[in-house]
Amino acid sequence: MIKETEMTFDELLNYVKTDVKVGDVLEISYNRIFAPGEVLGFTEEDDVTGEGFRVSLQLNGEILNQSVEIDFNEIEGDLLEMRHITDEKELVIEIL
């Protein structure tokens, strides 16, 4: 069953930190980019370099199948929607 909800960016960031696990699937839509992939890991914020919370994804696709790291601080203003898929649930989060 697919559930839908709305969150602010800060609520979404907290949700990713607490509820998303390695092996889950995230589909992140920001700007004109759609990045669907399996979560490989997380990297906490780094005050020294100024990098934000990052999620590493193994992208799904027939043509493009590579790993990327998405810095949530860099996409904050462009983030439109995120879909979190596990074996038990599918949650679509619209960013306010």
N, CA, C and O atoms as CSV, one atom per row, in Angstrom:
chain,resi,resn,atom,element,x,y,z
A,1,MET,N,N,0.833,-1.175,0.000
A,1,MET,CA,C,0.000,0.000,0.000
A,1,MET,C,C,0.883,1.245,0.000
A,1,MET,O,O,1.860,1.330,0.745
A,2,ILE,N,N,0.534,2.182,-0.823
A,2,ILE,CA,C,1.299,3.426,-0.925
A,2,ILE,C,C,0.645,4.485,-0.044
A,2,ILE,O,O,-0.555,4.740,-0.144
A,3,LYS,N,N,1.455,5.096,0.820
A,3,LYS,CA,C,0.982,6.195,1.655
A,3,LYS,C,C,1.646,7.474,1.162
A,3,LYS,O,O,2.764,7.445,0.649
A,4,GLU,N,N,0.956,8.584,1.320
A,4,GLU,CA,C,1.490,9.880,0.927
A,4,GLU,C,C,1.439,10.820,2.115
A,4,GLU,O,O,0.515,10.769,2.927
A,5,THR,N,N,2.456,11.690,2.206
A,5,THR,CA,C,2.505,12.670,3.276
A,5,THR,C,C,3.265,13.901,2.796
A,5,THR,O,O,3.905,13.880,1.745
A,6,GLU,N,N,3.187,14.953,3.565
A,6,GLU,CA,C,3.934,16.177,3.287
A,6,GLU,C,C,4.842,16.459,4.470
A,6,GLU,O,O,4.466,16.242,5.622
A,7,MET,N,N,6.044,16.946,4.174
A,7,MET,CA,C,7.012,17.280,5.220
A,7,MET,C,C,7.797,18.513,4.807
A,7,MET,O,O,7.958,18.805,3.622
A,8,THR,N,N,8.281,19.227,5.809
A,8,THR,CA,C,9.252,20.278,5.535
A,8,THR,C,C,10.603,19.616,5.275
A,8,THR,O,O,10.762,18.418,5.513
A,9,PHE,N,N,11.566,20.379,4.793
A,9,PHE,CA,C,12.885,19.812,4.536
A,9,PHE,C,C,13.494,19.260,5.821
A,9,PHE,O,O,14.067,18.170,5.809
A,10,ASP,N,N,13.380,19.992,6.928
A,10,ASP,CA,C,13.955,19.527,8.194
A,10,ASP,C,C,13.299,18.241,8.679
A,10,ASP,O,O,13.981,17.357,9.196
A,11,GLU,N,N,11.986,18.127,8.520
A,11,GLU,CA,C,11.295,16.895,8.896
A,11,GLU,C,C,11.757,15.734,8.019
A,11,GLU,O,O,11.951,14.622,8.512
A,12,LEU,N,N,11.933,15.989,6.715
A,12,LEU,CA,C,12.405,14.948,5.810
A,12,LEU,C,C,13.804,14.494,6.194
A,12,LEU,O,O,14.078,13.294,6.226
A,13,LEU,N,N,14.689,15.432,6.486
A,13,LEU,CA,C,16.054,15.089,6.869
A,13,LEU,C,C,16.060,14.232,8.130
A,13,LEU,O,O,16.799,13.251,8.210
A,14,ASN,N,N,15.247,14.594,9.105
A,14,ASN,CA,C,15.127,13.795,10.331
A,14,ASN,C,C,14.561,12.403,10.017
A,14,ASN,O,O,15.006,11.409,10.592
A,15,TYR,N,N,13.587,12.332,9.111
A,15,TYR,CA,C,13.002,11.052,8.716
A,15,TYR,C,C,14.070,10.154,8.085
A,15,TYR,O,O,14.159,8.973,8.418
A,16,VAL,N,N,14.875,10.705,7.181
A,16,VAL,CA,C,15.918,9.921,6.518
A,16,VAL,C,C,16.917,9.403,7.548
A,16,VAL,O,O,17.335,8.247,7.487
A,17,LYS,N,N,17.296,10.254,8.486
A,17,LYS,CA,C,18.280,9.864,9.505
A,17,LYS,C,C,17.754,8.763,10.429
A,17,LYS,O,O,18.525,7.915,10.877
A,18,THR,N,N,16.452,8.768,10.717
A,18,THR,CA,C,15.921,7.827,11.704
A,18,THR,C,C,15.234,6.600,11.103
A,18,THR,O,O,15.267,5.525,11.702
A,19,ASP,N,N,14.609,6.744,9.925
A,19,ASP,CA,C,13.770,5.661,9.406
A,19,ASP,C,C,14.308,4.946,8.170
A,19,ASP,O,O,13.895,3.822,7.885
A,20,VAL,N,N,15.212,5.567,7.439
A,20,VAL,CA,C,15.738,4.936,6.231
A,20,VAL,C,C,16.940,4.070,6.610
A,20,VAL,O,O,17.826,4.507,7.344
A,21,LYS,N,N,16.956,2.857,6.106
A,21,LYS,CA,C,18.015,1.889,6.430
A,21,LYS,C,C,18.784,1.509,5.168
A,21,LYS,O,O,18.289,1.663,4.052
A,22,VAL,N,N,19.997,1.012,5.367
A,22,VAL,CA,C,20.787,0.488,4.260
A,22,VAL,C,C,20.006,-0.657,3.616
A,22,VAL,O,O,19.496,-1.532,4.315
A,23,GLY,N,N,19.913,-0.651,2.301
A,23,GLY,CA,C,19.156,-1.668,1.573
A,23,GLY,C,C,17.783,-1.196,1.139
A,23,GLY,O,O,17.189,-1.783,0.235
A,24,ASP,N,N,17.261,-0.135,1.771
A,24,ASP,CA,C,15.989,0.439,1.337
A,24,ASP,C,C,16.187,1.113,-0.015
A,24,ASP,O,O,17.317,1.369,-0.431
A,25,VAL,N,N,15.097,1.394,-0.687
A,25,VAL,CA,C,15.151,2.120,-1.950
A,25,VAL,C,C,14.632,3.535,-1.726
A,25,VAL,O,O,13.571,3.737,-1.137
A,26,LEU,N,N,15.400,4.512,-2.207
A,26,LEU,CA,C,14.968,5.909,-2.204
A,26,LEU,C,C,14.877,6.375,-3.648
A,26,LEU,O,O,15.763,6.108,-4.459
A,27,GLU,N,N,13.799,7.072,-3.954
A,27,GLU,CA,C,13.656,7.732,-5.245
A,27,GLU,C,C,13.555,9.214,-4.938
A,27,GLU,O,O,12.547,9.678,-4.405
A,28,ILE,N,N,14.599,9.952,-5.274
A,28,ILE,CA,C,14.689,11.363,-4.922
A,28,ILE,C,C,14.500,12.200,-6.181
A,28,ILE,O,O,15.209,12.016,-7.171
A,29,SER,N,N,13.536,13.124,-6.138
A,29,SER,CA,C,13.274,14.032,-7.254
A,29,SER,C,C,13.658,15.445,-6.828
A,29,SER,O,O,13.091,15.999,-5.887
A,30,TYR,N,N,14.624,16.014,-7.533
A,30,TYR,CA,C,15.024,17.385,-7.241
A,30,TYR,C,C,15.441,18.065,-8.538
A,30,TYR,O,O,16.023,17.449,-9.431
A,31,ASN,N,N,15.118,19.384,-8.614
A,31,ASN,CA,C,15.380,20.160,-9.819
A,31,ASN,C,C,14.824,19.390,-11.007
A,31,ASN,O,O,13.617,19.155,-11.057
A,32,ARG,N,N,15.645,18.992,-11.956
A,32,ARG,CA,C,15.188,18.186,-13.092
A,32,ARG,C,C,15.792,16.786,-13.042
A,32,ARG,O,O,15.914,16.113,-14.066
A,33,ILE,N,N,16.165,16.361,-11.854
A,33,ILE,CA,C,16.847,15.082,-11.685
A,33,ILE,C,C,15.952,14.113,-10.933
A,33,ILE,O,O,15.290,14.482,-9.963
A,34,PHE,N,N,15.938,12.868,-11.392
A,34,PHE,CA,C,15.241,11.788,-10.711
A,34,PHE,C,C,16.290,10.732,-10.410
A,34,PHE,O,O,16.854,10.143,-11.332
A,35,ALA,N,N,16.560,10.486,-9.138
A,35,ALA,CA,C,17.617,9.555,-8.729
A,35,ALA,C,C,17.020,8.410,-7.926
A,35,ALA,O,O,16.858,8.532,-6.712
A,36,PRO,N,N,16.683,7.282,-8.590
A,36,PRO,CA,C,16.193,6.117,-7.858
A,36,PRO,C,C,17.339,5.157,-7.566
A,36,PRO,O,O,18.149,4.872,-8.448
A,37,GLY,N,N,17.414,4.662,-6.344
A,37,GLY,CA,C,18.484,3.721,-6.054
A,37,GLY,C,C,18.386,3.099,-4.676
A,37,GLY,O,O,17.621,3.538,-3.817
A,38,GLU,N,N,19.188,2.062,-4.496
A,38,GLU,CA,C,19.280,1.374,-3.213
A,38,GLU,C,C,20.267,2.101,-2.318
A,38,GLU,O,O,21.346,2.495,-2.759
A,39,VAL,N,N,19.890,2.278,-1.055
A,39,VAL,CA,C,20.741,2.983,-0.097
A,39,VAL,C,C,21.945,2.105,0.261
A,39,VAL,O,O,21.796,0.966,0.705
A,40,LEU,N,N,23.141,2.669,0.054
A,40,LEU,CA,C,24.378,1.971,0.396
A,40,LEU,C,C,24.927,2.394,1.749
A,40,LEU,O,O,25.579,1.609,2.438
A,41,GLY,N,N,24.656,3.658,2.131
A,41,GLY,CA,C,25.178,4.145,3.403
A,41,GLY,C,C,24.879,5.610,3.610
A,41,GLY,O,O,24.304,6.276,2.750
A,42,PHE,N,N,25.282,6.100,4.773
A,42,PHE,CA,C,25.032,7.478,5.180
A,42,PHE,C,C,26.336,8.110,5.659
A,42,PHE,O,O,27.196,7.427,6.213
A,43,THR,N,N,26.475,9.403,5.444
A,43,THR,CA,C,27.616,10.157,5.943
A,43,THR,C,C,27.073,11.374,6.674
A,43,THR,O,O,26.321,12.165,6.104
A,44,GLU,N,N,27.453,11.522,7.930
A,44,GLU,CA,C,26.969,12.639,8.733
A,44,GLU,C,C,27.560,13.964,8.245
A,44,GLU,O,O,28.519,13.988,7.474
A,45,GLU,N,N,26.967,15.057,8.712
A,45,GLU,CA,C,27.458,16.385,8.377
A,45,GLU,C,C,28.908,16.544,8.801
A,45,GLU,O,O,29.356,15.925,9.766
A,46,ASP,N,N,29.636,17.377,8.072
A,46,ASP,CA,C,31.032,17.647,8.387
A,46,ASP,C,C,31.200,19.155,8.515
A,46,ASP,O,O,31.208,19.873,7.515
A,47,ASP,N,N,31.335,19.633,9.751
A,47,ASP,CA,C,31.454,21.068,9.999
A,47,ASP,C,C,32.738,21.647,9.417
A,47,ASP,O,O,32.768,22.823,9.053
A,48,VAL,N,N,33.782,20.860,9.322
A,48,VAL,CA,C,35.067,21.343,8.806
A,48,VAL,C,C,34.970,21.651,7.320
A,48,VAL,O,O,35.410,22.712,6.878
A,49,THR,N,N,34.397,20.734,6.544
A,49,THR,CA,C,34.303,20.929,5.091
A,49,THR,C,C,33.022,21.633,4.673
A,49,THR,O,O,32.927,22.121,3.547
A,50,GLY,N,N,32.031,21.694,5.562
A,50,GLY,CA,C,30.761,22.316,5.238
A,50,GLY,C,C,29.803,21.400,4.500
A,50,GLY,O,O,28.727,21.834,4.087
A,51,GLU,N,N,30.176,20.138,4.327
A,51,GLU,CA,C,29.284,19.194,3.659
A,51,GLU,C,C,28.135,18.829,4.588
A,51,GLU,O,O,28.303,18.751,5.805
A,52,GLY,N,N,26.965,18.605,3.996
A,52,GLY,CA,C,25.793,18.244,4.776
A,52,GLY,C,C,25.634,16.747,4.886
A,52,GLY,O,O,26.510,15.981,4.484
A,53,PHE,N,N,24.499,16.336,5.439
A,53,PHE,CA,C,24.167,14.920,5.556
A,53,PHE,C,C,24.081,14.338,4.152
A,53,PHE,O,O,23.414,14.902,3.284
A,54,ARG,N,N,24.758,13.201,3.921
A,54,ARG,CA,C,24.820,12.604,2.590
A,54,ARG,C,C,24.336,11.161,2.614
A,54,ARG,O,O,24.552,10.429,3.579
A,55,VAL,N,N,23.675,10.772,1.525
A,55,VAL,CA,C,23.203,9.409,1.328
A,55,VAL,C,C,23.873,8.867,0.075
A,55,VAL,O,O,23.858,9.513,-0.973
A,56,SER,N,N,24.460,7.683,0.184
A,56,SER,CA,C,25.047,7.008,-0.975
A,56,SER,C,C,24.014,6.052,-1.548
A,56,SER,O,O,23.407,5.265,-0.822
A,57,LEU,N,N,23.819,6.132,-2.881
A,57,LEU,CA,C,22.839,5.296,-3.566
A,57,LEU,C,C,23.496,4.523,-4.696
A,57,LEU,O,O,24.370,5.044,-5.390
A,58,GLN,N,N,23.075,3.288,-4.877
A,58,GLN,CA,C,23.409,2.511,-6.074
A,58,GLN,C,C,22.235,2.721,-7.011
A,58,GLN,O,O,21.161,2.158,-6.798
A,59,LEU,N,N,22.430,3.528,-8.052
A,59,LEU,CA,C,21.332,3.878,-8.938
A,59,LEU,C,C,20.785,2.666,-9.667
A,59,LEU,O,O,21.528,1.758,-10.041
A,60,ASN,N,N,19.463,2.665,-9.863
A,60,ASN,CA,C,18.784,1.615,-10.620
A,60,ASN,C,C,18.658,2.083,-12.060
A,60,ASN,O,O,18.334,3.244,-12.310
A,61,GLY,N,N,18.907,1.209,-12.985
A,61,GLY,CA,C,18.712,1.568,-14.379
A,61,GLY,C,C,19.420,0.605,-15.292
A,61,GLY,O,O,20.387,-0.055,-14.912
A,62,GLU,N,N,18.912,0.537,-16.520
A,62,GLU,CA,C,19.517,-0.353,-17.502
A,62,GLU,C,C,20.730,0.282,-18.154
A,62,GLU,O,O,21.707,-0.405,-18.453
A,63,ILE,N,N,20.679,1.591,-18.377
A,63,ILE,CA,C,21.783,2.280,-19.038
A,63,ILE,C,C,22.763,2.835,-18.004
A,63,ILE,O,O,23.977,2.682,-18.137
A,64,LEU,N,N,22.224,3.473,-16.984
A,64,LEU,CA,C,23.052,4.109,-15.966
A,64,LEU,C,C,22.895,3.340,-14.666
A,64,LEU,O,O,21.821,3.349,-14.066
A,65,ASN,N,N,23.953,2.678,-14.227
A,65,ASN,CA,C,23.902,1.883,-13.001
A,65,ASN,C,C,25.197,2.139,-12.243
A,65,ASN,O,O,26.152,1.369,-12.342
A,66,GLN,N,N,25.216,3.216,-11.496
A,66,GLN,CA,C,26.417,3.587,-10.760
A,66,GLN,C,C,26.045,4.064,-9.372
A,66,GLN,O,O,24.868,4.262,-9.070
A,67,SER,N,N,27.041,4.246,-8.534
A,67,SER,CA,C,26.759,4.760,-7.199
A,67,SER,C,C,27.028,6.259,-7.172
A,67,SER,O,O,27.963,6.752,-7.804
A,68,VAL,N,N,26.196,6.967,-6.432
A,68,VAL,CA,C,26.319,8.412,-6.278
A,68,VAL,C,C,26.129,8.755,-4.808
A,68,VAL,O,O,25.571,7.976,-4.036
A,69,GLU,N,N,26.601,9.926,-4.443
A,69,GLU,CA,C,26.402,10.441,-3.092
A,69,GLU,C,C,25.641,11.751,-3.209
A,69,GLU,O,O,26.079,12.672,-3.899
A,70,ILE,N,N,24.506,11.834,-2.535
A,70,ILE,CA,C,23.659,13.018,-2.599
A,70,ILE,C,C,23.767,13.771,-1.286
A,70,ILE,O,O,23.477,13.229,-0.219
A,71,ASP,N,N,24.187,15.032,-1.374
A,71,ASP,CA,C,24.316,15.915,-0.217
A,71,ASP,C,C,22.997,16.672,-0.067
A,71,ASP,O,O,22.649,17.486,-0.922
A,72,PHE,N,N,22.270,16.408,1.008
A,72,PHE,CA,C,20.966,17.037,1.190
A,72,PHE,C,C,21.059,18.547,1.336
A,72,PHE,O,O,20.116,19.246,0.965
A,73,ASN,N,N,22.163,19.082,1.866
A,73,ASN,CA,C,22.310,20.534,1.947
A,73,ASN,C,C,22.339,21.164,0.561
A,73,ASN,O,O,21.812,22.258,0.362
A,74,GLU,N,N,22.953,20.475,-0.397
A,74,GLU,CA,C,23.083,21.029,-1.741
A,74,GLU,C,C,21.776,20.988,-2.523
A,74,GLU,O,O,21.581,21.800,-3.427
A,75,ILE,N,N,20.883,20.067,-2.199
A,75,ILE,CA,C,19.628,19.966,-2.951
A,75,ILE,C,C,18.433,20.522,-2.189
A,75,ILE,O,O,17.300,20.410,-2.658
A,76,GLU,N,N,18.660,21.114,-1.033
A,76,GLU,CA,C,17.560,21.564,-0.175
A,76,GLU,C,C,16.549,22.431,-0.916
A,76,GLU,O,O,15.348,22.178,-0.815
A,77,GLY,N,N,16.987,23.429,-1.645
A,77,GLY,CA,C,16.062,24.331,-2.325
A,77,GLY,C,C,15.395,23.732,-3.546
A,77,GLY,O,O,14.372,24.242,-4.002
A,78,ASP,N,N,15.955,22.658,-4.086
A,78,ASP,CA,C,15.435,22.044,-5.307
A,78,ASP,C,C,14.655,20.757,-5.059
A,78,ASP,O,O,14.056,20.211,-5.986
A,79,LEU,N,N,14.654,20.267,-3.827
A,79,LEU,CA,C,14.021,18.984,-3.509
A,79,LEU,C,C,12.507,19.089,-3.662
A,79,LEU,O,O,11.873,19.955,-3.059
A,80,LEU,N,N,11.932,18.201,-4.473
A,80,LEU,CA,C,10.498,18.212,-4.743
A,80,LEU,C,C,9.755,17.090,-4.037
A,80,LEU,O,O,8.712,17.310,-3.421
A,81,GLU,N,N,10.310,15.875,-4.135
A,81,GLU,CA,C,9.617,14.705,-3.631
A,81,GLU,C,C,10.614,13.586,-3.371
A,81,GLU,O,O,11.657,13.504,-4.020
A,82,MET,N,N,10.285,12.733,-2.421
A,82,MET,CA,C,11.093,11.553,-2.163
A,82,MET,C,C,10.156,10.382,-1.903
A,82,MET,O,O,9.139,10.521,-1.223
A,83,ARG,N,N,10.513,9.230,-2.453
A,83,ARG,CA,C,9.745,7.999,-2.245
A,83,ARG,C,C,10.648,7.029,-1.496
A,83,ARG,O,O,11.773,6.772,-1.924
A,84,HIS,N,N,10.163,6.487,-0.380
A,84,HIS,CA,C,10.904,5.530,0.438
A,84,HIS,C,C,10.208,4.181,0.315
A,84,HIS,O,O,9.044,4.034,0.687
A,85,ILE,N,N,10.941,3.192,-0.214
A,85,ILE,CA,C,10.356,1.880,-0.474
A,85,ILE,C,C,11.110,0.823,0.326
A,85,ILE,O,O,12.334,0.712,0.247
A,86,THR,N,N,10.347,0.049,1.098
A,86,THR,CA,C,10.894,-1.098,1.825
A,86,THR,C,C,10.038,-2.311,1.465
A,86,THR,O,O,9.102,-2.203,0.673
A,87,ASP,N,N,10.361,-3.459,2.046
A,87,ASP,CA,C,9.549,-4.654,1.813
A,87,ASP,C,C,8.141,-4.494,2.380
A,87,ASP,O,O,7.193,-5.092,1.872
A,88,GLU,N,N,8.005,-3.690,3.427
A,88,GLU,CA,C,6.725,-3.554,4.108
A,88,GLU,C,C,5.890,-2.375,3.649
A,88,GLU,O,O,4.665,-2.412,3.765
A,89,LYS,N,N,6.526,-1.315,3.125
A,89,LYS,CA,C,5.758,-0.103,2.845
A,89,LYS,C,C,6.372,0.692,1.693
A,89,LYS,O,O,7.508,0.477,1.272
A,90,GLU,N,N,5.548,1.620,1.214
A,90,GLU,CA,C,6.002,2.606,0.232
A,90,GLU,C,C,5.425,3.935,0.663
A,90,GLU,O,O,4.207,4.082,0.771
A,91,LEU,N,N,6.288,4.903,0.911
A,91,LEU,CA,C,5.868,6.217,1.399
A,91,LEU,C,C,6.335,7.277,0.415
A,91,LEU,O,O,7.520,7.359,0.093
A,92,VAL,N,N,5.394,8.088,-0.063
A,92,VAL,CA,C,5.709,9.204,-0.944
A,92,VAL,C,C,5.656,10.470,-0.103
A,92,VAL,O,O,4.641,10.766,0.527
A,93,ILE,N,N,6.761,11.219,-0.099
A,93,ILE,CA,C,6.868,12.431,0.711
A,93,ILE,C,C,6.991,13.627,-0.218
A,93,ILE,O,O,7.939,13.730,-0.997
A,94,GLU,N,N,6.026,14.525,-0.128
A,94,GLU,CA,C,6.081,15.773,-0.884
A,94,GLU,C,C,6.702,16.840,0.025
A,94,GLU,O,O,6.333,16.962,1.193
A,95,ILE,N,N,7.639,17.602,-0.519
A,95,ILE,CA,C,8.347,18.610,0.261
A,95,ILE,C,C,7.576,19.923,0.231
A,95,ILE,O,O,7.216,20.416,-0.838
A,96,LEU,N,N,7.326,20.483,1.399
A,96,LEU,CA,C,6.625,21.773,1.511
A,96,LEU,C,C,7.573,22.927,1.314
A,96,LEU,O,O,7.157,24.084,1.374
